[in-house]
Amino acid sequence: MQQPSKDPLHGKTLETILNELVVHFGWGELGYRIRINCFLDNPSVSSSLKFLRKTPWARKKVEDLYIAHCCK
């Protein structure tokens, strides 16, 4: 029998993580906490996902914020 994963991101897609952060913080606060243009200038889930999938450092910041605030 397999042990359940201790990784809080296990089974979460980037889209799910982003949507939960937007619900939790809103675009304005999200852009304040992670200073990237796709959160600050005409934000959308679609454009943010495109950027985050191409930019590992930004994706890590989003995942870290999610773990710190939404996985409690």
MARPA-311700 format. One record per residue (C-alpha): x, y, z; residue in one letter; residue number from 1. Coordinates in steps of 0.02 Angstrom, whole numbers, always signed. Layout:
u X | v Y | w Z | aa a | i NUM;
...
//
This chain:
u +0 | v +0 | w +0 | aa m | i 1;
u +69 | v +171 | w -49 | aa q | i 2;
u +96 | v +311 | w +75 | aa q | i 3;
u +3 | v +472 | w +36 | aa p | i 4;
u +116 | v +607 | w -34 | aa s | i 5;
u +178 | v +738 | w +88 | aa k | i 6;
u +203 | v +861 | w -56 | aa d | i 7;
u +67 | v +995 | w -37 | aa p | i 8;
u +71 | v +1023 | w -225 | aa l | i 9;
u +42 | v +838 | w -266 | aa h | i 10;
u -105 | v +823 | w -385 | aa g | i 11;
u -125 | v +1012 | w -404 | aa k | i 12;
u -111 | v +1089 | w -576 | aa t | i 13;
u -32 | v +1259 | w -599 | aa l | i 14;
u -202 | v +1322 | w -655 | aa e | i 15;
u -284 | v +1261 | w -494 | aa t | i 16;
u -147 | v +1340 | w -389 | aa i | i 17;
u -164 | v +1506 | w -480 | aa l | i 18;
u -354 | v +1507 | w -469 | aa n | i 19;
u -348 | v +1472 | w -282 | aa e | i 20;
u -222 | v +1613 | w -256 | aa l | i 21;
u -330 | v +1734 | w -355 | aa v | i 22;
u -482 | v +1688 | w -250 | aa v | i 23;
u -381 | v +1701 | w -89 | aa h | i 24;
u -287 | v +1864 | w -126 | aa f | i 25;
u -361 | v +1944 | w -282 | aa g | i 26;
u -255 | v +2004 | w -427 | aa w | i 27;
u -202 | v +2166 | w -340 | aa g | i 28;
u -131 | v +2081 | w -186 | aa e | i 29;
u -56 | v +1941 | w -289 | aa l | i 30;
u +34 | v +2070 | w -397 | aa g | i 31;
u +95 | v +2159 | w -240 | aa y | i 32;
u +164 | v +1998 | w -165 | aa r | i 33;
u +241 | v +1933 | w -328 | aa i | i 34;
u +295 | v +2080 | w -435 | aa r | i 35;
u +270 | v +2015 | w -612 | aa i | i 36;
u +179 | v +2107 | w -750 | aa n | i 37;
u +55 | v +1969 | w -789 | aa c | i 38;
u -19 | v +1998 | w -615 | aa f | i 39;
u -11 | v +2188 | w -623 | aa l | i 40;
u -58 | v +2239 | w -801 | aa d | i 41;
u -226 | v +2176 | w -865 | aa n | i 42;
u -212 | v +2009 | w -773 | aa p | i 43;
u -294 | v +1849 | w -830 | aa s | i 44;
u -272 | v +1667 | w -787 | aa v | i 45;
u -232 | v +1625 | w -969 | aa s | i 46;
u -92 | v +1753 | w -990 | aa s | i 47;
u -21 | v +1715 | w -818 | aa s | i 48;
u -15 | v +1528 | w -853 | aa l | i 49;
u +79 | v +1558 | w -1016 | aa k | i 50;
u +209 | v +1663 | w -925 | aa f | i 51;
u +225 | v +1548 | w -774 | aa l | i 52;
u +248 | v +1393 | w -883 | aa r | i 53;
u +395 | v +1476 | w -971 | aa k | i 54;
u +474 | v +1557 | w -817 | aa t | i 55;
u +532 | v +1436 | w -682 | aa p | i 56;
u +581 | v +1569 | w -554 | aa w | i 57;
u +407 | v +1649 | w -563 | aa a | i 58;
u +320 | v +1480 | w -552 | aa r | i 59;
u +422 | v +1439 | w -396 | aa k | i 60;
u +368 | v +1603 | w -315 | aa k | i 61;
u +185 | v +1561 | w -352 | aa v | i 62;
u +203 | v +1384 | w -284 | aa e | i 63;
u +293 | v +1447 | w -128 | aa d | i 64;
u +157 | v +1576 | w -95 | aa l | i 65;
u +25 | v +1442 | w -118 | aa y | i 66;
u +111 | v +1326 | w +6 | aa i | i 67;
u +133 | v +1466 | w +133 | aa a | i 68;
u -46 | v +1531 | w +128 | aa h | i 69;
u -166 | v +1404 | w +55 | aa c | i 70;
u -104 | v +1239 | w +124 | aa c | i 71;
u -136 | v +1267 | w +309 | aa k | i 72;
//
